[in-house]
Amino acid sequence: MSFRNILNDSLVNLDNCDDEPIHIPGSIQPHGFLLAVDFNTSIITVCSANCEQFIGITYEQALGKELSQLFDASILDFLEEIKAEQTDQVKTINYKLNETDFIISAHKSDNEIVLEFEPLFTQFDEKNSLYNSSKKLLSYIENTNTLLDLTDVVALAIKEITKYDRVLVYRFDKDYNGEVIAESKEPHLDPYLGLHYPHTDIPAQARELYLRNQLRIIGDVDYVPVPLFKLETKQNSRLDLSLSVLRSVSPIHIEYLKNMKVGSTLTISLIHKNKLWGMITCHHSKPKYLSEEIKSAVKLHGHFITSQIDGRLLNEEFEIARSTSDALNNLIGKKLDLDRKDIQQLVANDTVLNLCNSVGFTAIIADQVYSVGNTPSEENTKRLALFLSEFVKGDHFETDSLLSISKDLSFISFNFPGINYYSLNNETDCIIWYREESIKNIFWGGDPTISNDSVERLTPRKSFAKYADSIKNHSRPWLKAELSATNSFHSFLQIQLRTILLLEEKENQRRLHTILRDTNAELENINWISTHDLQEPLRKIRMMASVLVGGNELKTLPEDVQNKILKMQSSAERMQNLITDILKYTKTGAQNSNFECIDLNILFAELNKEELVDSFDSNEATLIVEELPKIKGVPFLLKQLLSNLINNSIKFKSPLRDLEVRISDKTETLNSYGRRYHIIEVADNGIGLDNEYKEKIFKIFSRLNDKEEYGGSGIGLALCKKIMTKHDGFVTAEGILGEGVKIHLYFPIN
């Protein structure tokens, strides 16, 4: 059987401490011993080198043996409980071995179960101290209001029951820089209260372990690490000691503690919302170990702090929230006339500054800038709004350091590093609150910059004296209560603006409707007067021309004069037809008739008798009408529509063949914006149509053929399109030159 030392003895220094694998050190602290057994076989796979002083056999003798060969049934039963657990949490049991009381901590680690044996310690007047501590714990709620008050009494209580020289409560910021917010210490020690420590003092992998293992003791910083030995296997992986209570500590951290003149430490993690919110750290000048009862009491105090964080912070913000709430109620309670002038009254108001305790406020609405308080110039405000409209992904953005966002904004960030911005969803329209620079003095526990003591190796800083530093280009941070008030005002303002704009649009529509109604009435009058006034002289011209053409006088006139009279008569007739068609076209749009259910078969029968028989007989044409559906429409308009289309076919018949016009129902399912239509086809075999012009033919006064050869005003098909529009439908055309045209009429179903 072979085994190997799994001590992690790679060089660790401040150049690589962020990458130090502190969860697999391969060694433990010497006040206890460690065994690891295979999950399935219970064979001992890992053993600490000091096991002989506790159980009387060497690690060489222990490795490879089953646990049952060394311990009694109580440990084996405990092992089975661990195997049955669904989590990797640590479980403990008291155990007596060789007249020594131990506490065994066990947890799963990959395919192994780690068992750690620590001798039990009895401490001074332990029972009495714990009883008094519990009584104080119950009185914390009544005697403290703020979070700082609570941490003060917790620090004092922990010092009383543990007898450490110093107890610190340490809170992290968003970047994991720490601040000492409570302290209880021996009188001769220098105070650390209020000091800050950089995030590098507790690197990321250490913070991760503090999340998983919430109580850590270093009983003696001068301890000599005890190496672990492992059975040689094909997979020679290191043992993960993330949850270990005896795990050896990083040499960098040990040196750090020695520089602080610390002999032993206790650390309790403060977990809030699954994040490391802070820590309780206890320092003692000499080696020190605690009983399990005291460890449990200390953990309870830590849990109590974290359980109170939200409530205490809300208490601290209550006055701010009440003030901002009063300001918000003042603003949204104003009686407004919902006019554009109300925007000035609403936003250019000192009360708007009280919403978030800002020094200035601007609103940009429809390129108009409204300001109150101390603000950038109008030009710079617009430049800032343009930048933020592109930079911000969403409606809201706030910062206490505008310079950290962009150095291009120095024209504003120099005077106003704090901004609270809301978009109004219209390009650069927005509202912005401003805060001026607030220079903050921070006192560090020693110079936060790391010094290079030698060329070969960086070491932890040795000075922990108070070191002053100033933070510039920052404003006070925006609090939740302030942001809540500004968000509510933003929503209220948007509603007001939408209401104002809707009312303005409604008033604008009403005014335009009045103008349009008056204009249409005037146009109707002009149209009526014009067409009727034109008809009278035309009738006289046609009458006089008819007299001349019908009498003997025409023959006595020169031939060119005769031709001019005939042309005059023809032109007057065309003009009168044009005026008649214009009247029909304008009257179609003015109709307000109710739709009726119309059987197109009956309508065609009536149309045949009234207008079409003579036209088809005289032109030797054939009209074929197939079975047609019933549709909703205005009867006289539909007669006008079909009459125009049929007469159009007669007008453009081919000289090469007899005309045939076929009316048929082509209704099929046609999805157009979710609608279905009856499709009536009017097809002829006339001169046809070039499809390049299939849309142009429906425009008023549009002609594709020589007016001398084919008569008409150019209004007929435009009138058809207008009638179809009135019926909430549409008309299309397609044709082949020399073969004919198909006109399709689309009437909506239902």
TAKAJO-V992895 format. One record per backbone hydrogen bond with DSSP energy under -1.0 kcal/mol. NH is the residue of the N-H (numbers start at 1). CO is the residue of the C=O. If there is no record, write none. Layout:
nh->[NH:NH]
co->[CO:CO]
//
This chain:
nh->[4:6:8:9:16:19:22:24:28:29:33:35:36:37:38:39:42:44:45:46:47:48:49:51:54:55:56:62:63:64:65:67:69:70:71:76:77:78:79:80:81:82:83:84:91:93:95:97:100:102:103:104:105:106:107:109:112:113:114:115:116:117:118:120:126:126:129:130:131:132:133:134:135:136:137:138:143:144:150:151:152:153:154:155:156:157:158:159:160:161:162:163:166:167:168:169:170:171:172:173:176:178:179:180:181:182:184:186:189:194:195:196:197:201:202:207:208:209:210:211:212:213:216:218:221:223:226:228:229:230:231:232:237:241:244:248:254:255:256:257:258:259:260:261:262:263:264:265:266:267:268:269:270:272:275:277:277:278:279:280:281:282:283:284:288:295:296:297:298:299:300:301:302:303:304:305:306:307:308:312:313:314:315:316:317:321:322:323:324:325:326:327:328:329:330:331:332:333:334:342:343:345:346:347:348:349:352:353:358:359:360:361:362:363:364:365:368:370:372:374:381:382:383:384:385:386:387:388:389:391:392:394:397:399:402:404:405:406:409:410:412:413:414:415:416:418:419:420:421:422:423:424:429:430:431:432:433:434:435:438:440:442:444:445:446:446:467:469:471:475:483:484:485:486:487:488:489:490:491:492:493:494:495:496:497:498:499:500:501:502:503:504:505:506:507:508:509:510:511:512:513:514:515:516:517:518:519:520:521:522:523:524:525:526:527:528:529:530:531:532:533:534:535:536:538:539:540:541:542:543:544:545:546:547:548:549:550:551:557:562:563:564:565:566:567:568:569:570:571:572:573:574:575:576:577:578:579:580:581:582:583:584:585:586:587:588:591:596:598:600:603:604:605:606:607:608:609:610:611:612:613:616:617:618:619:620:621:622:624:626:631:633:638:639:640:641:642:643:644:645:646:647:648:649:650:651:652:653:661:662:663:664:666:672:678:680:681:682:683:684:687:693:694:697:698:699:701:702:710:719:720:721:722:723:724:725:726:727:728:729:730:732:734:736:738:739:740:742:743:744:745:746:747:749]
co->[230:228:25:7:13:16:20:21:226:246:117:115:46:113:43:111:38:65:36:36:229:34:227:48:51:51:52:58:59:44:62:42:66:67:67:72:73:74:75:76:77:78:79:80:106:104:102:100:97:95:118:93:116:91:114:112:109:37:107:35:105:33:103:101:123:124:125:126:127:128:129:130:131:132:133:134:139:140:146:147:148:149:150:151:152:153:154:155:156:157:158:159:283:184:281:182:279:179:277:177:173:197:171:195:169:169:167:165:186:180:192:443:178:198:199:203:204:205:206:207:208:209:267:265:263:220:28:26:47:4:45:2:235:23:241:27:250:251:252:253:254:255:256:258:257:284:284:218:282:216:280:214:278:275:272:270:275:270:170:268:168:266:166:264:219:291:292:293:294:295:296:297:298:299:300:301:302:303:305:308:309:310:311:312:313:317:318:319:320:321:322:323:324:325:326:327:328:329:331:339:340:341:342:343:344:347:349:350:353:434:434:372:432:370:430:368:365:363:361:359:377:378:379:380:381:382:383:384:385:387:388:392:421:419:417:401:402:402:406:407:409:409:410:412:412:435:399:433:397:431:395:429:426:364:422:362:420:360:418:474:471:469:467:196:444:465:444:442:440:400:479:480:481:482:483:484:485:486:487:488:489:490:491:492:493:494:495:496:497:498:499:500:501:502:503:504:505:506:507:508:509:510:511:512:513:514:515:516:517:518:519:520:521:522:523:524:525:526:527:528:529:530:531:532:534:535:536:537:538:539:540:541:542:543:544:545:546:547:554:558:559:560:561:562:563:564:565:566:567:568:569:570:571:572:573:574:575:576:577:578:579:580:581:582:583:584:588:633:631:629:599:600:601:602:603:604:605:606:607:607:608:612:613:614:615:617:616:659:661:663:598:596:634:635:636:637:638:639:640:641:642:643:644:645:646:647:648:650:622:683:624:681:679:675:747:745:664:743:662:741:652:690:691:693:695:696:714:699:706:715:716:717:718:719:720:721:722:723:725:724:746:744:742:740:687:736:736:734:682:732:680:730:678:676]
//
